[in-house]
Amino acid sequence: QVQLVESGGGLVQPGGSLRLSCAASGSIFSIYVMGWYRQAPGKQRELVATISAVGTTNYADSVKGRFIISRDNAKKSVYLQMNSLKPEDTAVYYCNAHRAFQPDSWGQGTQVTVSS
């Protein structure tokens, strides 16, 4: 079991940047696949990016080239650097921890609003 707390969301203009952070506690962080998901009003929750225990990354096509996911196992944290933000990036962003044969853990979410 791992507990997750997101931070770093806020209001930003189109073309701007934000860096989201997710702090983990309560378990062995380094063995989990970590991910960021987002959900906009009226839409399903969608995968944004994942990073494996050894640093292999995967991105949704909609954010590829703009977002960067990273992790610091010593700090038990995962980050999402979001650049060139668009209004369609507006959503609640959730941190996720995944381990085989274990229920996923989710953070409480942090709001990202991209608007001029």
C-alpha positions as CSV (number, residue, x, y, z in Angstrom):
1,Q,0.0,0.0,0.0
2,V,1.2,3.4,-0.9
3,Q,-0.2,6.9,-0.2
4,L,0.1,9.6,-2.8
5,V,-0.3,13.4,-2.5
6,E,-0.2,15.6,-5.6
7,S,0.8,19.3,-5.7
8,G,1.7,22.0,-8.2
9,G,-1.5,22.5,-10.1
10,G,-2.9,25.9,-10.8
11,L,-3.9,28.4,-13.5
12,V,-1.6,29.0,-16.4
13,Q,-1.9,30.8,-19.8
14,P,-1.8,28.9,-23.0
15,G,1.8,28.2,-24.0
16,G,2.9,28.3,-20.3
17,S,4.4,25.6,-18.1
18,L,3.6,23.8,-14.8
19,R,5.4,21.2,-12.8
20,L,3.3,18.7,-10.9
21,S,4.7,16.7,-8.0
22,C,3.6,13.5,-6.3
23,A,4.9,12.5,-3.0
24,A,4.6,8.8,-1.9
25,S,4.7,7.2,1.5
26,G,3.9,3.9,3.2
27,S,5.5,1.4,0.9
28,I,8.6,0.5,-1.2
29,F,8.4,3.2,-3.8
30,S,11.1,2.0,-6.2
31,I,9.2,-1.2,-7.4
32,Y,6.1,0.7,-8.6
33,V,5.2,1.8,-12.0
34,M,4.2,5.4,-11.6
35,G,1.8,7.4,-13.7
36,W,-0.1,10.6,-14.3
37,Y,-3.7,10.5,-15.4
38,R,-6.2,13.3,-16.0
39,Q,-9.9,13.8,-16.2
40,A,-11.8,16.7,-17.7
41,P,-15.5,17.4,-17.0
42,G,-17.7,15.1,-19.1
43,K,-14.7,12.9,-20.2
44,Q,-13.2,9.6,-19.0
45,R,-10.0,9.5,-17.1
46,E,-7.2,9.1,-19.5
47,L,-3.5,8.1,-19.2
48,V,-1.1,11.0,-19.6
49,A,2.3,9.3,-18.9
50,T,3.9,6.4,-17.1
51,I,7.4,5.7,-15.9
52,S,8.6,2.2,-14.9
53,A,10.8,1.2,-11.9
54,V,13.8,1.5,-14.2
55,G,12.9,4.7,-15.9
56,T,11.2,3.6,-19.1
57,T,8.6,6.2,-20.1
58,N,5.4,6.1,-22.0
59,Y,3.2,9.1,-23.2
60,A,-0.2,9.7,-24.6
61,D,0.0,11.0,-28.2
62,S,-1.7,14.2,-27.1
63,V,1.1,15.2,-24.8
64,K,4.2,13.6,-26.5
65,G,6.9,16.1,-27.0
66,R,5.3,18.6,-24.5
67,F,5.2,16.7,-21.2
68,I,8.1,14.9,-19.3
69,I,7.6,12.4,-16.6
70,S,10.4,11.7,-14.1
71,R,11.0,10.0,-10.8
72,D,13.3,10.3,-7.8
73,N,13.3,7.0,-5.9
74,A,15.4,8.5,-3.1
75,K,12.8,11.1,-2.5
76,K,9.9,8.8,-3.3
77,S,8.5,11.3,-5.7
78,V,7.3,11.4,-9.3
79,Y,7.0,14.6,-11.4
80,L,5.2,15.8,-14.5
81,Q,6.8,18.7,-16.3
82,M,4.1,20.2,-18.6
83,N,5.2,22.6,-21.3
84,S,3.4,24.4,-24.2
85,L,0.2,23.9,-22.3
86,K,-3.1,24.1,-24.3
87,P,-6.6,24.8,-23.1
88,E,-7.5,21.2,-23.8
89,D,-5.0,20.2,-21.1
90,T,-7.4,21.6,-18.5
91,A,-8.3,18.7,-16.1
92,V,-7.8,17.3,-12.7
93,Y,-4.5,15.4,-12.7
94,Y,-4.1,12.3,-10.7
95,C,-0.9,10.5,-9.6
96,N,-1.0,6.7,-9.8
97,A,1.1,3.9,-8.4
98,H,0.9,0.4,-10.0
99,R,2.3,-2.9,-8.9
100,A,1.5,-6.3,-10.4
101,F,-1.3,-8.2,-8.6
102,Q,-2.0,-5.2,-6.3
103,P,-4.8,-2.6,-6.4
104,D,-3.7,0.7,-7.8
105,S,-3.1,3.7,-5.5
106,W,-4.4,7.1,-6.4
107,G,-3.8,10.6,-5.2
108,Q,-6.5,13.1,-4.4
109,G,-5.9,15.0,-7.7
110,T,-4.8,18.6,-8.5
111,Q,-6.5,21.0,-10.8
112,V,-4.8,22.3,-13.8
113,T,-6.5,25.1,-15.7
114,V,-5.1,26.5,-19.0
115,S,-6.9,29.7,-19.9
116,S,-6.2,33.2,-21.1
